[in-house]
């Protein structure tokens, strides 16, 4: 297993370039799943909640369709 000490010179160069480009003061934005959503505006929270609800509905519809297809294939065999 390679570590940073035994890594190639190219890896070290890329790592140094990345560190130089990243702003150390940059903080990861809070997300509703982080537990502290007080820093997120209410309209953004609402939009995210709507998106998650839609994603759950889509996933559920896909799962239901897959189950129906599998059942149909089993009965046809």
C-alpha positions in Angstrom: 0.0 0.0 0.0 1.3 3.4 -0.9 1.4 6.2 1.5 2.1 9.9 1.0 5.8 9.2 1.9 6.2 6.5 -0.7 3.9 8.0 -3.4 5.2 9.0 -6.8 6.6 12.4 -7.5 3.5 13.1 -9.8 1.2 12.4 -6.9 3.1 14.7 -4.6 3.1 17.4 -7.2 -0.7 17.1 -7.7 -1.3 17.1 -4.0 0.8 20.3 -3.5 -1.1 21.9 -6.4 -4.4 21.0 -4.9 -3.4 22.3 -1.5 -2.3 25.6 -3.0 -5.6 25.9 -4.9 -7.9 25.1 -2.0 -8.9 27.9 0.3 -8.3 26.7 3.9 -11.0 29.0 5.1 -13.7 27.3 3.0 -16.1 25.5 5.1 -18.4 22.7 3.8 -21.9 24.2 3.5 -24.4 22.9 6.0 -27.0 20.4 4.6 -30.3 19.5 6.3 -28.9 16.1 7.2 -26.1 17.7 9.2 -28.5 18.3 12.1 -27.8 22.1 12.3 -29.9 23.7 9.6 -30.1 27.1 11.3 -27.6 28.5 8.9 -29.6 27.5 5.8 -32.3 30.0 4.6 -35.8 28.7 5.0 -36.5 28.8 1.2 -33.5 26.7 0.5 -34.5 24.2 3.2 -38.0 24.0 1.6 -36.6 23.5 -1.9 -34.3 20.8 -0.6 -37.1 19.1 1.2 -39.2 19.2 -2.0 -36.3 17.7 -4.0 -35.8 14.9 -1.5 -39.6 14.1 -1.5 -39.6 14.0 -5.3 -36.4 11.8 -5.3 -38.1 9.4 -2.9 -41.2 9.2 -5.1 -39.1 8.6 -8.1 -37.1 5.8 -6.4 -40.3 4.2 -5.1 -41.8 4.3 -8.6 -38.6 2.7 -10.1 -38.6 0.0 -7.4 -42.3 -0.8 -8.0 -41.7 -1.0 -11.8 -38.8 -3.4 -11.2 -40.8 -5.6 -9.0 -43.7 -5.7 -11.5 -41.3 -6.6 -14.3 -39.6 -9.3 -12.2 -43.0 -10.8 -11.3 -44.1 -10.7 -15.0 -40.9 -12.4 -16.1 -41.3 -15.2 -13.5 -44.9 -15.9 -14.5 -44.0 -15.9 -18.2 -41.2 -18.4 -17.7 
